[in-house]
């Protein structure tokens, strides 16, 4: 598998985890309350969880190419760390991975 194929696979995995997290709704409606989200990394089989507020998660999601991960789960050839917070990091996709997530987002909006 070449570098572009690997980046595309990583990005597709991350999009799946992001869709799971986007479906999580606060049970009690309180914005500041902390919730459990799944790590949006591209590692196959990752089942780690991240605790953050819905507001924190929504702030990450303002850009289609940003994902929330457990620290240490970043994959340097597909993304770069743009923010470090208590208990999680935010990465931004690059290269082929960025194009894959851009197309996935466009498909979601269109369809």
LINGINOR-V94003 format. One record per residue. N is the residue number from 1. D_LAST is the distance of its C-alpha to the last C-alpha in whole Angstrom. Layout:
# LINGINOR-V94003
N:D_LAST  N:D_LAST
This chain:
# LINGINOR-V94003
1:30  2:30  3:29  4:26  5:25  6:26  7:24  8:21  9:22  10:23  11:20  12:17  13:20  14:19  15:16  16:16  17:19  18:17  19:14  20:17  21:19  22:16  23:16  24:20  25:21  26:25  27:27  28:30  29:28  30:30  31:28  32:31  33:31  34:31  35:28  36:28  37:25  38:24  39:25  40:22  41:25  42:24  43:27  44:27  45:28  46:28  47:28  48:30  49:29  50:29  51:30  52:29  53:28  54:25  55:26  56:27  57:23  58:21  59:24  60:23  61:19  62:19  63:19  64:16  65:19  66:21  67:22  68:24  69:27  70:30  71:33  72:34  73:31  74:30  75:30  76:31  77:30  78:26  79:27  80:29  81:30  82:30  83:31  84:33  85:33  86:35  87:34  88:31  89:30  90:27  91:26  92:24  93:23  94:25  95:25  96:22  97:21  98:20  99:18  100:16  101:15  102:14  103:12  104:10  105:10  106:8  107:6  108:5  109:6  110:4  111:0
